[in-house]
Amino acid sequence: MPDLKRTRSRLKIAIAVLVLVDAAAVAMLVTPLAGMRESRQQELRQEWLQLKSREYAPWRGLDKKLPRAKEQIDEFYQERFPAQESEVSANLGAVASQSGVRLSGVKYLVKDAPIEGLERVDISATLSGDYLQLVRFINALERNKLFFLVDGVELGSSQNGIVGLQIRIETYLRSA
């Protein structure tokens, strides 16, 4: 019988502990420590509104951003895309002479561009010079004020330190 008494006393202790935990939980719900239901709901609403405002933040002021973006695009077109083919060839020749590269066999092919207001110009040319001059030419071309895109480079022959190079370049002209 001592087992039953010990089990019964343990059970009484467990029930007493559970009653105390229940009383503490009820006290937390009723007291201001846990907060009122309305305040918790208001806090939830505020958090929801903050989440929504962060979600829609990039769209705020879009009516002001669009005209500014159009101005920036127009500036880019004016500064980086020439209106005449002669500007492209003059600029290409200037970069070649500054780099010390000999430019020959230049061919220009004008095509329609997928972007309205622009024409695509494909340029293929043969360059000759030492390796360092060719590297300077390509670097200067990519950093040029006019928009040049190097599409491909093919290494040609090399004689007495002079390297031959075939280059394909892409640029754009503003349409009239």
C-alpha positions in Angstrom: 0.0 0.0 0.0 2.9 2.4 0.4 3.1 2.6 -3.4 -0.5 3.8 -3.7 0.1 6.5 -1.1 3.2 7.7 -2.8 1.5 7.8 -6.2 -1.5 9.6 -4.7 0.7 12.3 -3.1 2.6 12.8 -6.4 -0.6 13.1 -8.2 -1.8 15.7 -5.7 1.4 17.7 -6.2 1.1 17.5 -10.0 -2.5 18.7 -9.8 -1.5 21.6 -7.5 1.3 22.7 -9.9 -1.1 22.6 -12.8 -3.7 24.7 -10.9 -1.0 27.2 -10.1 0.1 27.4 -13.8 -3.6 27.9 -14.8 -4.0 30.6 -12.3 -0.8 32.3 -13.6 -2.1 32.1 -17.1 -5.5 33.6 -16.2 -3.7 36.4 -14.3 -1.6 37.2 -17.4 -4.6 37.4 -19.6 -6.5 39.7 -17.2 -3.6 42.0 -16.2 -2.0 44.7 -18.3 1.2 42.7 -18.6 -0.1 40.7 -21.5 -2.0 43.7 -23.0 -5.5 43.9 -24.0 -6.9 42.2 -27.0 -7.7 45.5 -28.8 -4.1 46.7 -28.3 -2.7 43.4 -29.7 -5.0 43.7 -32.7 -4.0 47.3 -33.2 -0.3 46.3 -33.1 -1.0 43.6 -35.7 -2.7 46.2 -37.9 0.2 48.5 -37.6 2.7 45.8 -38.5 0.6 44.8 -41.5 0.5 48.5 -42.7 4.2 48.8 -42.4 4.7 45.6 -44.4 2.4 46.9 -47.1 4.1 50.3 -47.2 7.5 48.5 -47.7 6.0 46.4 -50.4 4.7 49.4 -52.3 7.6 51.8 -51.6 9.3 51.4 -55.0 6.1 52.5 -56.7 5.8 55.7 -54.7 6.6 58.8 -56.7 6.5 56.9 -59.9 4.8 59.8 -61.6 7.9 61.9 -60.9 10.4 59.2 -61.6 9.1 58.4 -65.2 9.7 61.9 -66.7 13.1 62.0 -65.1 14.0 58.6 -66.5 12.9 59.8 -69.9 15.1 62.8 -69.6 18.1 60.6 -68.6 17.5 58.3 -71.6 17.4 61.3 -73.9 20.6 62.7 -72.4 22.2 59.3 -72.9 21.1 59.1 -76.5 22.4 62.7 -77.2 25.8 62.1 -75.6 26.6 58.5 -76.5 24.9 57.9 -79.9 26.1 60.1 -82.8 23.7 61.3 -85.4 26.0 60.7 -88.4 28.2 57.8 -89.5 31.2 60.2 -90.0 31.3 60.8 -86.3 31.7 57.1 -85.7 34.6 56.7 -88.2 36.3 59.9 -87.0 36.1 58.7 -83.4 37.3 55.2 -84.3 40.2 56.8 -86.2 41.1 59.1 -83.2 41.2 56.2 -80.8 43.4 54.2 -83.2 45.9 57.0 -83.6 46.0 57.7 -79.9 46.7 54.1 -79.2 49.3 53.8 -81.9 47.4 51.1 -83.8 47.1 51.0 -87.6 43.5 50.6 -88.6 42.7 49.1 -92.0 39.9 47.4 -93.9 37.1 49.0 -92.0 33.6 48.0 -93.1 30.4 49.6 -91.8 27.0 47.9 -92.1 24.0 49.9 -90.9 20.9 47.9 -89.8 17.7 48.6 -88.1 17.9 48.3 -84.3 15.3 46.8 -82.1 15.1 50.1 -80.2 13.0 52.8 -81.8 15.0 55.9 -82.8 18.3 54.0 -83.2 20.1 52.3 -86.1 22.6 49.6 -85.4 26.1 49.9 -87.0 28.2 46.8 -87.3 31.9 47.6 -87.8 34.6 45.1 -88.8 38.2 46.1 -89.1 41.7 44.9 -89.2 44.2 46.3 -86.6 47.9 46.0 -86.5 50.3 47.0 -83.8 52.2 45.5 -80.9 50.3 43.7 -78.2 50.3 46.6 -75.7 49.0 49.0 -78.3 46.1 46.7 -79.2 45.2 46.3 -75.6 45.2 50.1 -75.2 43.0 50.5 -78.3 40.4 48.0 -77.0 40.5 49.6 -73.5 40.1 53.1 -75.0 37.3 52.0 -77.2 35.3 50.6 -74.3 35.9 53.8 -72.3 35.1 56.1 -75.2 32.3 58.7 -74.9 30.6 57.1 -77.9 28.9 53.8 -77.2 31.1 51.0 -78.7 30.5 47.4 -77.9 33.3 44.9 -78.8 31.5 41.9 -80.3 34.5 39.8 -81.2 38.3 39.7 -81.5 40.3 37.2 -83.7 44.0 37.0 -83.4 45.8 37.1 -86.8 49.4 36.7 -87.7 52.4 38.0 -85.8 55.6 39.2 -87.5 58.5 41.1 -85.8 56.4 42.0 -82.8 53.5 43.3 -84.9 50.3 41.5 -84.2 47.3 41.4 -86.6 43.9 41.5 -85.2 40.3 41.2 -86.6 37.8 43.1 -84.5 34.0 43.3 -84.6 32.4 46.3 -83.0 28.8 47.4 -82.6 27.5 50.9 -82.1 24.3 52.8 -82.7 23.3 55.9 -84.5 20.4 58.2 -83.7 17.8 58.1 -86.4 16.7 61.3 -88.0 
